[in-house]
């Protein structure tokens, strides 16, 4: 069984912000596979979509980003899933807009959601996918930047990146992290259009 966790902040005021692209990927997967969001078991603060055909659970923690680790770890324990079968999806301000980067393990790299995951798990050996949301004006506070909504000219690139990230999550569920890294870590991972 696999656990795919899209990180974000709950609440309408955070919808459409850079920090919530992980939630948007989870929502995309739920829509593609007709998964129903339901409250997580045992009072765990999360929504879960059970993807029974692929023996996977899609998760949106309902704690804030910087406290998302305990909910994910509680679900790993409840479903008896190894950390090697965990895939965490987050925004990344240090990546250019729309770029994807998958890793089998690593540090938090300054991301509070990943920091919470690492603290809750007690290690960084879990797969993750970072979605580039761009840094914007370096003079602007980073927290203000990631909590801001995307500008109209950015929205197409973001929508495409969310779709590709959902593709990456499906690949992780089917094949594991190595094919995801091989496919989506290229500078341009988009499939060529027919006739290109």
C-alpha positions, 0 to 999 in steps of 0.5 A: 500500500502507498500513502500519497500526501499533498501538503497545504493549509486548510481554509478557504483563504489559502485556496489557490496559494503557492503553498497549497499546490500539494492539496491541488495535486491531491484534489486532481488525483481524487477527481481523476479516480473518482475518490471520495474525501472522507474524515481520516480514521481515529480522529486523525486531522486529515482527509483521505481518499481511498484509491482501492484499485491501486491499493493507495491512500491519498491524503490532505492533512488538515493541520497547518503546513508546519504541523502536517507530519504527525497526521501523516505518520499516524496514517502510516501507522494506522494503514501499516505502511512503511515510510518507503511507500510514502510520497509527499508533495509540496511547493518549492519557492527555490524552483522555477515556476512549473518545474518538478523535482523528485527525490527518494530522501533528503533534508527539509531544505527550509520547507516547514512541511517537510521539516514537520514530516522529518521530525514526526518520522525521525528521518528523511528517508521518504520520497518527495516531489517539489513543485516549483512556485518560483521565488518572485521578488527576493525583497518580498518576505518568503512567507508572504510570497508562498501564501499569496495567490498565483498571478494570472500569467502564472496560472497556465504553468501552474495548472500544467505542473499540477497535472504533471505532479498528479502523473508523477504520483500515479507513477509512484503508486505503480512503479516507485520513486526511481521511475518518477525521478527518471521521468520528471526531474528533467528540465523539460519533462513535458511529453512532446505533442503529437507531430512535434 
